[in-house]
Amino acid sequence: MGVMKYIEHIKSVVLFLLVMSSITLTFVIWSYTPAYKSIEQTTNNATVIGTKKNIESVVKPYRMLYYQNDEFTATTLPKHMDNALGSFRNWKDIEIERVPDITPLRLNDMKRENNRVTIDFAGAIPFGSFNKIFIGSEHELPETTFESMVIDWKSYKENQLQLFFISAGQTVVYRATVTLTDGNAFYTNVVEGSQRYPKYREVERTASRSLYVPDKPVKALQYTYYIDETSTEAFKNILFTKPSIVQRNGDDSSNQKYTDGMGLMTLDATRKSLNFVYPAAGARAMINATDLLDRSFEFINEHGGMTADYRVTSVAPETSRVDYQLFMDGNPVFSDDIITTISTTWGQKRIFRYNRPYYKLDKDFTSDDDMITLEDGLTTVQHIQQYKGILFSDIEELIVGYYLTRDEHKKIFTLTPCWYVNVQGDWLRVAHDELGGDFIGLE
């Protein structure tokens, strides 16, 4: 009996050890995180191609046009834009109401009133985004967009501003009254010094909106940059859930395609562009303009995709698409054969299409000797009026932009200042015909 009792005791000890081992092993299994999870999170969330920014970096004007003392002045310099945008956070509250549609001539009158500044944004800005970024008003705002804002600062000393928001069609206007926390700070950041900005001339047109152009010849730098290119591996890690299974299709070095069976990424070496499409994202979702811009910017910014000064030029809920334009020194950049825009199209749950440059402007070789002088605005207008290819009344805007060209062998990009006109949404370069003397071509 003593032996049996001893054996039973040993069995109990062994059983206890087995139970404890099982509990310990279970705990180890539960608390163990496989290495592949860590790798997957790193590849999809930690890969960045540039510096992350705030959304206000893409919600910027391209020009501030002042009317005071019966004359126009204007600026396109980024530092002046930043000062103005910063002052918007000085606004306590905003109430907006729609007013009856106006004619182009009435819009001209609205801008041609003393102590007013017209802030022209690079593209359509949702009211909701503008409010969230700068003001934080709890009042209900229109679920639409605006492209220009006229600020009347006559009552700034009483901490009051009157605003007019103008739609893309330039006929729909919303009026607002704003209370300032510090009217003097607004004047310092937005108005002070504006009389020293370059003088502008109003070009009036019959039954059309006026154009506003510099009174004197425009001096601007011609920039020269060495470019860098983001690696294919970086974009694979960013855009595909499992980069390790992505396969390259074809051997054409000028048009490379990569797929995981669900998404397709195409690199076009000629245009220096990347196009990613994910059909499984489903049909385009109907998203309001504010949420659409938020989703678009967050997606791009997550991987540091705003690799230069890109600004919102279009927010289109009807197509779920948002476009951004490259800017240099406050002026938009265009090219005949190199992509200078970023665009996103949103699906039901995730990105459906993503199109962007894969180059980055790296080293700047520009010097003060690279200054170019363009003819003044009125002379440019006279040249354009002689061109029979377009109606002068169809021109929506006339500004200085940059024309981007390249030396592929040396990986050098050159950005040359030029006059550009916008005709029915298309930007056309105003260029002297080298063989035709005074003849002006729009290319």
Secondary structure, 3 states (H helix, E strand, C coil): CHHHHHHHHHHHHHHHHHHHHHHHHHHHHHHCCCHHHHHHHHHHHHCCCCCCCCHHHCCCEEEEEEEECCEEEEECCHHHHHHHHHHHHHEEEEEEEEECCCCHHHHHHHHCCCCEEEEEEEEEEEHHHHHHHHHCCCCCCCCCEEEEEEEECCCHHHCEEEEEEECCCCCCEEEEEEEECCHHHHHHHHHCCHHHCCEEEEEEECCEEEEEEECCCEEEECEEEEEEECCHHHHHHHHCCCHHHCEEECCCCCEEEEECCCCEEEEECCCCEEEEECHHHCCCCCCCHHHHHHHHHHHHHHCCCCCCEEEEEEEECCCCEEEEEEEECCEEEECCCCCCEEEEEECCCCEEEEEEECEEEEEECCCHHHEEEECCHHHHHHHHHHCCCCCHHHEEEEEEEEEEEEECCCCEEEEEEEEEEEECCEEEEEEECCCCCCCEEEC
